[in-house]
Amino acid sequence: MGMDGGNSKTICVIADGTGRVLGVGRSGNGNHQNGVEEMKANVNRALDEALAAAGVGRADIAAACIGLAGADRPADYEILNPIAAAMGLRRVQVVCDTYIGLRAGADRPHGVVLVCGAGTNAMGRNLRGEEFQLGGFGYRYGDFGGGLILSEEAFRAVIRADEGRAEPTQLTRRVLERLGYASVEAMKHDFLDRDLQVPVHLVMALFQAAREGDAAAIGLLERQGEELAMSAKAVIGKLGMGGETFPVVLVGSILTRAQGEPWTIRPLKEALAKLAPKAWIVKLDVEPVIGAVLAAMDGAGHELSPEQSRSLRSQLAIRNEQEELPCPTSP
């Protein structure tokens, strides 16, 4: 059993020893930092749904791996390990979702993963098995980007352009269309009066405006790419991976579903050419939960054949490249 628990959704997959998917379960928030009891209920709900679809029970699971957003520090595992232990599975491990992202995009657990979905973080594992993770704690703690921050930046750009503090931008039309306002003034006052939060789906307006050649939108996406490059540089340097051969796996809706190329990818490619010439970029084209399934098989000492691995990946391919980001906090 493999599970991927994120800020907005949790997906659980049960597969047999040949890599055939037997059951899939889905639920909501899988990050305990957004509510421990809610997270606990959701991971169990996703598991039960997958078990029912597969026609098996918890005692039938040979090994399990649960990859969770928010599993970053020892204090997190003090909360998460007891929850996993209480799930009634014989062999279960809890890891950060960055690890399953790396495992999903690599033939072996070695390389760098850059995550850019609702938030952003990075992780690496060198040939000696040493690991280093950074980010995942938000803007205050050094992060920049992901859907939440990029949406805020798009909103700010519209306000600044309307007030004359910045040049006019196509973001104005796109943001107003998405949020359903007739004017920037009406939008601003409604957000102020009702203390609304900028919805994460507003990041899609950023991509729309960038495709129209808007300088403000392109600038924000290029900055996101530069931040990803800085994260890769930090991980590679910390682990001494500059001379190694490894994949840099890109995970998260901003990179895999929202068509962030070329603006976010170009700065990263340029940085890698200098930092780690033998590294290559892998844009994840399967659901990250596959990394949890493979990690569970690793834990059980089970290895799929190349043909079985290809079959598993085809069953868990990302089907819709245009899928929009979830909208947990829309006005």
DRENPAMAR-840175 format. One record per residue (C-alpha): residue number from 1; chain; x, z, y; residue in three letters. Coordinates in pm, 1 decimal. Layout:
// residues N
{k NUM	c A	east X	up Z	north Y	r ALA}
...
***
This chain:
// residues 331
{k 1	c A	east 0.0	up 0.0	north 0.0	r MET}
{k 2	c A	east 119.7	up -89.7	north 345.4	r GLY}
{k 3	c A	east -36.5	up 27.5	north 672.4	r MET}
{k 4	c A	east 24.9	up -64.6	north 1034.8	r ASP}
{k 5	c A	east -126.4	up 177.7	north 1284.6	r GLY}
{k 6	c A	east -113.2	up 76.3	north 1650.2	r GLY}
{k 7	c A	east -267.7	up 183.6	north 1977.9	r ASN}
{k 8	c A	east -580.9	up -24.3	north 1935.0	r SER}
{k 9	c A	east -607.7	up -108.1	north 1566.2	r LYS}
{k 10	c A	east -499.8	up -2.2	north 1218.7	r THR}
{k 11	c A	east -470.4	up -240.9	north 925.4	r ILE}
{k 12	c A	east -414.8	up -142.1	north 562.7	r CYS}
{k 13	c A	east -317.3	up -383.4	north 284.2	r VAL}
{k 14	c A	east -305.1	up -322.8	north -88.7	r ILE}
{k 15	c A	east -111.6	up -570.7	north -301.2	r ALA}
{k 16	c A	east -13.6	up -590.4	north -665.6	r ASP}
{k 17	c A	east 334.4	up -629.0	north -809.4	r GLY}
{k 18	c A	east 322.3	up -1007.8	north -776.5	r THR}
{k 19	c A	east 251.2	up -996.3	north -401.9	r GLY}
{k 20	c A	east -117.4	up -1083.4	north -438.9	r ARG}
{k 21	c A	east -328.5	up -913.3	north -170.9	r VAL}
{k 22	c A	east -607.0	up -719.1	north -339.9	r LEU}
{k 23	c A	east -773.3	up -548.5	north -45.6	r GLY}
{k 24	c A	east -758.8	up -516.2	north 331.2	r VAL}
{k 25	c A	east -901.9	up -240.7	north 550.5	r GLY}
{k 26	c A	east -926.4	up -214.6	north 928.6	r ARG}
{k 27	c A	east -1005.8	up 57.1	north 1179.1	r SER}
{k 28	c A	east -914.7	up 165.7	north 1532.2	r GLY}
{k 29	c A	east -637.8	up 366.2	north 1699.1	r ASN}
{k 30	c A	east -353.4	up 468.9	north 1468.1	r GLY}
{k 31	c A	east -137.7	up 645.1	north 1726.0	r ASN}
{k 32	c A	east -162.5	up 1023.9	north 1710.0	r HIS}
{k 33	c A	east -53.8	up 1044.8	north 2073.4	r GLN}
{k 34	c A	east -396.2	up 904.0	north 2163.0	r ASN}
{k 35	c A	east -570.2	up 1174.2	north 1958.4	r GLY}
{k 36	c A	east -458.6	up 1331.3	north 1631.0	r VAL}
{k 37	c A	east -802.7	up 1370.5	north 1475.7	r GLU}
{k 38	c A	east -903.9	up 1017.5	north 1572.1	r GLU}
{k 39	c A	east -582.6	up 879.6	north 1427.4	r MET}
{k 40	c A	east -626.1	up 1080.6	north 1106.1	r LYS}
{k 41	c A	east -981.0	up 954.4	north 1060.0	r ALA}
{k 42	c A	east -880.5	up 594.2	north 1126.7	r ASN}
{k 43	c A	east -589.2	up 578.0	north 881.5	r VAL}
{k 44	c A	east -808.3	up 723.9	north 608.6	r ASN}
{k 45	c A	east -1093.8	up 488.0	north 696.2	r ARG}
{k 46	c A	east -865.6	up 183.7	north 677.4	r ALA}
{k 47	c A	east -724.4	up 305.7	north 345.4	r LEU}
{k 48	c A	east -1068.7	up 366.4	north 195.2	r ASP}
{k 49	c A	east -1187.4	up 21.6	north 302.2	r GLU}
{k 50	c A	east -881.6	up -143.7	north 146.8	r ALA}
{k 51	c A	east -920.9	up 57.3	north -175.4	r LEU}
{k 52	c A	east -1287.6	up -39.2	north -202.2	r ALA}
{k 53	c A	east -1203.6	up -406.4	north -151.6	r ALA}
{k 54	c A	east -928.8	up -385.2	north -414.8	r ALA}
{k 55	c A	east -1141.9	up -190.4	north -660.7	r GLY}
{k 56	c A	east -881.8	up 81.2	north -712.8	r VAL}
{k 57	c A	east -840.1	up 448.9	north -624.0	r GLY}
{k 58	c A	east -575.5	up 644.9	north -438.3	r ARG}
{k 59	c A	east -419.5	up 758.4	north -765.8	r ALA}
{k 60	c A	east -358.9	up 392.8	north -858.4	r ASP}
{k 61	c A	east -121.3	up 332.7	north -566.1	r ILE}
{k 62	c A	east 239.2	up 322.9	north -694.9	r ALA}
{k 63	c A	east 400.1	up 352.3	north -349.9	r ALA}
{k 64	c A	east 291.7	up 346.7	north 12.3	r ALA}
{k 65	c A	east 448.5	up 296.0	north 351.3	r CYS}
{k 66	c A	east 269.0	up 382.9	north 675.2	r ILE}
{k 67	c A	east 414.4	up 234.6	north 992.7	r GLY}
{k 68	c A	east 278.9	up 401.6	north 1304.3	r LEU}
{k 69	c A	east 307.4	up 357.0	north 1677.8	r ALA}
{k 70	c A	east 414.1	up 689.4	north 1823.2	r GLY}
{k 71	c A	east 628.2	up 787.9	north 1523.4	r ALA}
{k 72	c A	east 933.8	up 819.4	north 1744.6	r ASP}
{k 73	c A	east 1069.5	up 1176.0	north 1740.7	r ARG}
{k 74	c A	east 1108.1	up 1463.5	north 1493.1	r PRO}
{k 75	c A	east 816.6	up 1636.4	north 1666.8	r ALA}
{k 76	c A	east 597.4	up 1336.7	north 1579.9	r ASP}
{k 77	c A	east 687.5	up 1351.9	north 1212.0	r TYR}
{k 78	c A	east 600.3	up 1721.4	north 1202.2	r GLU}
{k 79	c A	east 244.9	up 1605.7	north 1275.8	r ILE}
{k 80	c A	east 240.3	up 1281.1	north 1078.9	r LEU}
{k 81	c A	east 407.3	up 1377.7	north 749.9	r ASN}
{k 82	c A	east 142.8	up 1641.3	north 660.8	r PRO}
{k 83	c A	east -133.3	up 1389.4	north 739.3	r ILE}
{k 84	c A	east 29.9	up 1136.9	north 505.4	r ALA}
{k 85	c A	east 89.1	up 1400.1	north 237.3	r ALA}
{k 86	c A	east -280.2	up 1489.9	north 243.6	r ALA}
{k 87	c A	east -387.9	up 1131.4	north 173.1	r MET}
{k 88	c A	east -355.7	up 1178.2	north -202.0	r GLY}
{k 89	c A	east -92.4	up 910.9	north -261.8	r LEU}
{k 90	c A	east 187.6	up 964.3	north -512.5	r ARG}
{k 91	c A	east 475.9	up 820.8	north -311.3	r ARG}
{k 92	c A	east 427.8	up 775.4	north 61.8	r VAL}
{k 93	c A	east 665.7	up 744.0	north 355.5	r GLN}
{k 94	c A	east 591.0	up 738.6	north 728.5	r VAL}
{k 95	c A	east 805.2	up 518.9	north 953.5	r VAL}
{k 96	c A	east 789.7	up 392.4	north 1308.9	r CYS}
{k 97	c A	east 610.2	up 61.8	north 1352.9	r ASP}
{k 98	c A	east 935.6	up -91.3	north 1478.2	r THR}
{k 99	c A	east 1081.7	up -61.0	north 1127.8	r TYR}
{k 100	c A	east 794.9	up -244.6	north 957.9	r ILE}
{k 101	c A	east 823.8	up -513.1	north 1225.6	r GLY}
{k 102	c A	east 1189.4	up -560.2	north 1134.5	r LEU}
{k 103	c A	east 1112.6	up -561.3	north 762.1	r ARG}
{k 104	c A	east 835.0	up -815.6	north 814.5	r ALA}
{k 105	c A	east 1067.8	up -1064.6	north 978.0	r GLY}
{k 106	c A	east 1384.6	up -1012.1	north 775.3	r ALA}
{k 107	c A	east 1475.4	up -1083.5	north 413.5	r ASP}
{k 108	c A	east 1639.4	up -741.9	north 403.5	r ARG}
{k 109	c A	east 1620.8	up -432.6	north 626.3	r PRO}
{k 110	c A	east 1902.0	up -541.0	north 857.6	r HIS}
{k 111	c A	east 1876.7	up -673.9	north 1211.5	r GLY}
{k 112	c A	east 1709.4	up -604.6	north 1544.7	r VAL}
{k 113	c A	east 1340.6	up -592.7	north 1628.1	r VAL}
{k 114	c A	east 1193.7	up -622.7	north 1977.5	r LEU}
{k 115	c A	east 832.4	up -514.5	north 2017.0	r VAL}
{k 116	c A	east 619.9	up -629.1	north 2309.4	r CYS}
{k 117	c A	east 249.5	up -568.5	north 2258.9	r GLY}
{k 118	c A	east 51.2	up -318.4	north 2460.3	r ALA}
{k 119	c A	east 384.1	up -143.0	north 2518.3	r GLY}
{k 120	c A	east 744.6	up -222.0	north 2436.5	r THR}
{k 121	c A	east 1031.1	up -78.6	north 2232.9	r ASN}
{k 122	c A	east 1326.9	up -187.6	north 2021.2	r ALA}
{k 123	c A	east 1512.1	up -87.4	north 1708.1	r MET}
{k 124	c A	east 1811.6	up -202.4	north 1505.8	r GLY}
{k 125	c A	east 1974.2	up -138.7	north 1169.6	r ARG}
{k 126	c A	east 2332.9	up -249.4	north 1102.6	r ASN}
{k 127	c A	east 2506.4	up -338.0	north 775.9	r LEU}
{k 128	c A	east 2616.1	up 25.5	north 730.9	r ARG}
{k 129	c A	east 2253.2	up 137.8	north 736.3	r GLY}
{k 130	c A	east 2287.0	up 305.9	north 1075.6	r GLU}
{k 131	c A	east 1976.9	up 286.0	north 1294.2	r GLU}
{k 132	c A	east 1908.3	up 312.5	north 1664.9	r PHE}
{k 133	c A	east 1575.3	up 299.3	north 1843.8	r GLN}
{k 134	c A	east 1496.3	up 294.8	north 2213.4	r LEU}
{k 135	c A	east 1187.9	up 282.0	north 2429.8	r GLY}
{k 136	c A	east 826.4	up 329.0	north 2343.3	r GLY}
{k 137	c A	east 760.7	up 612.2	north 2588.9	r PHE}
{k 138	c A	east 639.5	up 411.8	north 2888.1	r GLY}
{k 139	c A	east 754.2	up 319.4	north 3236.8	r TYR}
{k 140	c A	east 855.9	up 673.4	north 3336.8	r ARG}
{k 141	c A	east 1107.7	up 683.4	north 3052.8	r TYR}
{k 142	c A	east 1273.8	up 351.3	north 3122.4	r GLY}
{k 143	c A	east 1041.5	up 93.9	north 2967.9	r ASP}
{k 144	c A	east 911.5	up -210.9	north 3146.8	r PHE}
{k 145	c A	east 648.7	up -449.4	north 3021.1	r GLY}
{k 146	c A	east 405.3	up -492.8	north 2742.4	r GLY}
{k 147	c A	east 42.4	up -575.3	north 2810.1	r GLY}
{k 148	c A	east -38.2	up -252.4	north 2989.5	r LEU}
{k 149	c A	east 237.3	up -276.3	north 3249.7	r ILE}
{k 150	c A	east 217.2	up -654.2	north 3289.7	r LEU}
{k 151	c A	east -156.1	up -624.6	north 3354.6	r SER}
{k 152	c A	east -85.6	up -363.5	north 3620.3	r GLU}
{k 153	c A	east 176.0	up -590.8	north 3775.0	r GLU}
{k 154	c A	east -68.5	up -883.5	north 3782.2	r ALA}
{k 155	c A	east -329.8	up -663.8	north 3950.3	r PHE}
{k 156	c A	east -72.9	up -542.2	north 4205.7	r ARG}
{k 157	c A	east 39.4	up -898.4	north 4279.3	r ALA}
{k 158	c A	east -316.4	up -994.9	north 4369.1	r VAL}
{k 159	c A	east -358.9	up -694.5	north 4601.0	r ILE}
{k 160	c A	east -24.0	up -758.7	north 4770.7	r ARG}
{k 161	c A	east -97.1	up -1128.2	north 4820.2	r ALA}
{k 162	c A	east -439.0	up -1051.9	north 4969.1	r ASP}
{k 163	c A	east -286.2	up -807.7	north 5216.0	r GLU}
{k 164	c A	east -9.3	up -1046.8	north 5314.4	r GLY}
{k 165	c A	east 273.5	up -844.8	north 5162.3	r ARG}
{k 166	c A	east 343.6	up -1129.2	north 4917.5	r ALA}
{k 167	c A	east 290.4	up -1503.3	north 4897.2	r GLU}
{k 168	c A	east -46.9	up -1641.8	north 4779.5	r PRO}
{k 169	c A	east -71.9	up -1665.7	north 4400.3	r THR}
{k 170	c A	east -287.5	up -1834.8	north 4136.8	r GLN}
{k 171	c A	east -322.9	up -1489.0	north 3988.4	r LEU}
{k 172	c A	east -588.2	up -1413.6	north 4249.1	r THR}
{k 173	c A	east -833.3	up -1668.0	north 4109.8	r ARG}
{k 174	c A	east -752.4	up -1586.7	north 3748.9	r ARG}
{k 175	c A	east -779.1	up -1208.8	north 3791.5	r VAL}
{k 176	c A	east -1106.3	up -1227.9	north 3983.6	r LEU}
{k 177	c A	east -1251.4	up -1456.6	north 3716.8	r GLU}
{k 178	c A	east -1151.9	up -1222.8	north 3436.2	r ARG}
{k 179	c A	east -1281.2	up -909.5	north 3606.0	r LEU}
{k 180	c A	east -1593.9	up -1067.3	north 3752.3	r GLY}
{k 181	c A	east -1545.7	up -1002.1	north 4123.8	r TYR}
{k 182	c A	east -1622.8	up -1233.0	north 4415.4	r ALA}
{k 183	c A	east -1333.1	up -1110.9	north 4629.6	r SER}
{k 184	c A	east -1015.1	up -907.3	north 4614.4	r VAL}
{k 185	c A	east -1165.3	up -660.7	north 4862.8	r GLU}
{k 186	c A	east -1465.0	up -597.6	north 4636.5	r ALA}
{k 187	c A	east -1238.2	up -554.3	north 4336.0	r MET}
{k 188	c A	east -1004.1	up -313.2	north 4511.1	r LYS}
{k 189	c A	east -1281.3	up -88.2	north 4640.7	r HIS}
{k 190	c A	east -1467.6	up -82.6	north 4310.1	r ASP}
{k 191	c A	east -1151.2	up 24.6	north 4128.0	r PHE}
{k 192	c A	east -1088.0	up 291.6	north 4391.8	r LEU}
{k 193	c A	east -1445.4	up 419.3	north 4401.6	r ASP}
{k 194	c A	east -1478.9	up 445.9	north 4023.7	r ARG}
{k 195	c A	east -1112.9	up 530.5	north 3947.4	r ASP}
{k 196	c A	east -1096.7	up 239.8	north 3702.4	r LEU}
{k 197	c A	east -794.1	up 157.0	north 3488.4	r GLN}
{k 198	c A	east -656.4	up -195.8	north 3482.1	r VAL}
{k 199	c A	east -753.8	up -346.8	north 3142.6	r PRO}
{k 200	c A	east -477.3	up -470.1	north 2916.6	r VAL}
{k 201	c A	east -646.9	up -807.5	north 2866.5	r HIS}
{k 202	c A	east -558.7	up -894.5	north 3227.7	r LEU}
{k 203	c A	east -218.2	up -998.2	north 3096.3	r VAL}
{k 204	c A	east -385.7	up -1319.6	north 2980.4	r MET}
{k 205	c A	east -441.2	up -1411.8	north 3347.4	r ALA}
{k 206	c A	east -64.4	up -1386.5	north 3384.7	r LEU}
{k 207	c A	east -4.5	up -1647.8	north 3116.1	r PHE}
{k 208	c A	east -275.4	up -1874.1	north 3255.5	r GLN}
{k 209	c A	east -122.6	up -1864.1	north 3604.0	r ALA}
{k 210	c A	east 228.8	up -1917.8	north 3467.2	r ALA}
{k 211	c A	east 115.5	up -2230.2	north 3284.4	r ARG}
{k 212	c A	east -15.4	up -2353.0	north 3620.0	r GLU}
{k 213	c A	east 333.1	up -2309.7	north 3766.5	r GLY}
{k 214	c A	east 260.8	up -1995.4	north 3969.4	r ASP}
{k 215	c A	east 585.1	up -1839.8	north 4094.6	r ALA}
{k 216	c A	east 459.8	up -1479.9	north 4092.0	r ALA}
{k 217	c A	east 336.8	up -1502.8	north 3731.4	r ALA}
{k 218	c A	east 649.2	up -1678.3	north 3609.1	r ILE}
{k 219	c A	east 866.0	up -1420.0	north 3785.4	r GLY}
{k 220	c A	east 692.5	up -1132.7	north 3605.3	r LEU}
{k 221	c A	east 726.3	up -1298.4	north 3264.9	r LEU}
{k 222	c A	east 1091.5	up -1378.8	north 3328.9	r GLU}
{k 223	c A	east 1148.7	up -1014.9	north 3417.1	r ARG}
{k 224	c A	east 988.0	up -921.7	north 3085.5	r GLN}
{k 225	c A	east 1235.7	up -1150.3	north 2910.6	r GLY}
{k 226	c A	east 1526.2	up -994.3	north 3097.9	r GLU}
{k 227	c A	east 1409.3	up -647.7	north 2993.2	r GLU}
{k 228	c A	east 1390.6	up -759.1	north 2630.0	r LEU}
{k 229	c A	east 1744.1	up -893.0	north 2662.1	r ALA}
{k 230	c A	east 1864.3	up -558.5	north 2800.7	r MET}
{k 231	c A	east 1702.3	up -375.4	north 2509.7	r SER}
{k 232	c A	east 1870.4	up -608.0	north 2260.5	r ALA}
{k 233	c A	east 2203.7	up -558.5	north 2435.0	r LYS}
{k 234	c A	east 2168.5	up -179.8	north 2416.2	r ALA}
{k 235	c A	east 2076.4	up -177.9	north 2046.3	r VAL}
{k 236	c A	east 2345.1	up -427.2	north 1944.6	r ILE}
{k 237	c A	east 2609.4	up -240.8	north 2143.7	r GLY}
{k 238	c A	east 2512.7	up 101.5	north 2014.4	r LYS}
{k 239	c A	east 2528.7	up -16.2	north 1652.2	r LEU}
{k 240	c A	east 2835.0	up -239.0	north 1690.2	r GLY}
{k 241	c A	east 2647.8	up -543.8	north 1561.0	r MET}
{k 242	c A	east 2807.2	up -805.6	north 1786.7	r GLY}
{k 243	c A	east 2995.9	up -971.8	north 1501.6	r GLY}
{k 244	c A	east 2723.7	up -941.8	north 1237.2	r GLU}
{k 245	c A	east 2482.6	up -1208.4	north 1114.7	r THR}
{k 246	c A	east 2123.0	up -1093.7	north 1155.3	r PHE}
{k 247	c A	east 1774.8	up -1186.9	north 1279.1	r PRO}
{k 248	c A	east 1625.9	up -1064.5	north 1605.9	r VAL}
{k 249	c A	east 1259.5	up -1027.6	north 1515.5	r VAL}
{k 250	c A	east 1001.5	up -1060.8	north 1792.0	r LEU}
{k 251	c A	east 684.9	up -857.8	north 1733.3	r VAL}
{k 252	c A	east 372.2	up -796.0	north 1939.1	r GLY}
{k 253	c A	east 92.7	up -994.1	north 2098.4	r SER}
{k 254	c A	east 286.9	up -1080.8	north 2414.5	r ILE}
{k 255	c A	east 547.6	up -1259.7	north 2203.7	r LEU}
{k 256	c A	east 352.6	up -1385.6	north 1902.1	r THR}
{k 257	c A	east -0.7	up -1455.2	north 2024.0	r ARG}
{k 258	c A	east 4.5	up -1497.3	north 2400.0	r ALA}
{k 259	c A	east 253.3	up -1785.8	north 2416.8	r GLN}
{k 260	c A	east 513.1	up -1614.0	north 2633.5	r GLY}
{k 261	c A	east 765.3	up -1893.9	north 2592.7	r GLU}
{k 262	c A	east 969.6	up -2013.2	north 2763.4	r PRO}
{k 263	c A	east 973.1	up -1747.5	north 3030.3	r TRP}
{k 264	c A	east 1021.0	up -1440.1	north 2810.6	r THR}
{k 265	c A	east 1235.6	up -1607.3	north 2545.6	r ILE}
{k 266	c A	east 1490.8	up -1793.9	north 2756.2	r ARG}
{k 267	c A	east 1668.1	up -1483.0	north 2899.3	r PRO}
{k 268	c A	east 1686.5	up -1336.0	north 2550.6	r LEU}
{k 269	c A	east 1841.9	up -1650.1	north 2400.4	r LYS}
{k 270	c A	east 2100.1	up -1661.5	north 2678.3	r GLU}
{k 271	c A	east 2192.7	up -1296.1	north 2625.2	r ALA}
{k 272	c A	east 2222.9	up -1328.7	north 2246.6	r LEU}
{k 273	c A	east 2456.9	up -1626.1	north 2277.7	r ALA}
{k 274	c A	east 2705.0	up -1390.4	north 2445.4	r LYS}
{k 275	c A	east 2626.3	up -1062.8	north 2266.7	r LEU}
{k 276	c A	east 2586.5	up -1172.7	north 1905.3	r ALA}
{k 277	c A	east 2659.6	up -1543.2	north 1847.8	r PRO}
{k 278	c A	east 2565.2	up -1520.8	north 1479.2	r LYS}
{k 279	c A	east 2218.8	up -1377.1	north 1550.3	r ALA}
{k 280	c A	east 1905.2	up -1586.4	north 1556.8	r TRP}
{k 281	c A	east 1551.8	up -1528.9	north 1685.5	r ILE}
{k 282	c A	east 1256.9	up -1494.1	north 1449.0	r VAL}
{k 283	c A	east 913.5	up -1507.4	north 1609.1	r LYS}
{k 284	c A	east 698.2	up -1312.6	north 1365.9	r LEU}
{k 285	c A	east 427.6	up -1538.6	north 1225.5	r ASP}
{k 286	c A	east 282.7	up -1284.6	north 982.7	r VAL}
{k 287	c A	east 95.1	up -963.9	north 1045.4	r GLU}
{k 288	c A	east 349.6	up -679.1	north 1086.7	r PRO}
{k 289	c A	east 171.7	up -483.9	north 812.9	r VAL}
{k 290	c A	east 354.3	up -706.5	north 564.0	r ILE}
{k 291	c A	east 667.1	up -510.1	north 653.0	r GLY}
{k 292	c A	east 497.0	up -191.2	north 538.9	r ALA}
{k 293	c A	east 395.7	up -355.1	north 211.0	r VAL}
{k 294	c A	east 753.3	up -473.2	north 152.6	r LEU}
{k 295	c A	east 894.8	up -131.5	north 250.5	r ALA}
{k 296	c A	east 662.2	up 32.1	north -4.3	r ALA}
{k 297	c A	east 793.7	up -208.1	north -267.2	r MET}
{k 298	c A	east 1149.4	up -124.2	north -159.7	r ASP}
{k 299	c A	east 1069.9	up 243.7	north -209.7	r GLY}
{k 300	c A	east 935.7	up 174.8	north -557.4	r ALA}
{k 301	c A	east 1243.1	up -30.0	north -650.9	r GLY}
{k 302	c A	east 1031.4	up -343.4	north -681.1	r HIS}
{k 303	c A	east 1147.4	up -683.1	north -556.1	r GLU}
{k 304	c A	east 938.5	up -996.4	north -522.6	r LEU}
{k 305	c A	east 1067.5	up -1336.5	north -623.5	r SER}
{k 306	c A	east 1112.5	up -1590.2	north -340.6	r PRO}
{k 307	c A	east 793.2	up -1765.4	north -451.2	r GLU}
{k 308	c A	east 598.3	up -1439.1	north -459.1	r GLN}
{k 309	c A	east 732.5	up -1343.9	north -117.9	r SER}
{k 310	c A	east 621.1	up -1677.8	north 28.7	r ARG}
{k 311	c A	east 277.3	up -1629.2	north -123.9	r SER}
{k 312	c A	east 242.1	up -1281.3	north 25.4	r LEU}
{k 313	c A	east 347.0	up -1410.1	north 366.2	r ARG}
{k 314	c A	east 97.6	up -1695.2	north 353.4	r SER}
{k 315	c A	east -181.3	up -1447.5	north 277.0	r GLN}
{k 316	c A	east -90.3	up -1232.5	north 578.4	r LEU}
{k 317	c A	east -6.4	up -1509.2	north 827.0	r ALA}
{k 318	c A	east -118.1	up -1469.7	north 1187.9	r ILE}
{k 319	c A	east -411.9	up -1706.4	north 1193.3	r ARG}
{k 320	c A	east -495.3	up -1737.3	north 1561.6	r ASN}
{k 321	c A	east -212.5	up -1795.4	north 1807.0	r GLU}
{k 322	c A	east -460.2	up -1785.9	north 2095.7	r GLN}
{k 323	c A	east -610.9	up -1448.6	north 2005.0	r GLU}
{k 324	c A	east -645.0	up -1230.2	north 2309.3	r GLU}
{k 325	c A	east -515.5	up -878.3	north 2338.3	r LEU}
{k 326	c A	east -756.4	up -592.9	north 2270.0	r PRO}
{k 327	c A	east -929.0	up -441.5	north 2570.3	r CYS}
{k 328	c A	east -952.8	up -63.8	north 2523.5	r PRO}
{k 329	c A	east -1012.8	up 16.0	north 2891.2	r THR}
{k 330	c A	east -1213.1	up -253.5	north 3069.1	r SER}
{k 331	c A	east -1404.7	up -177.1	north 3389.6	r PRO}
***
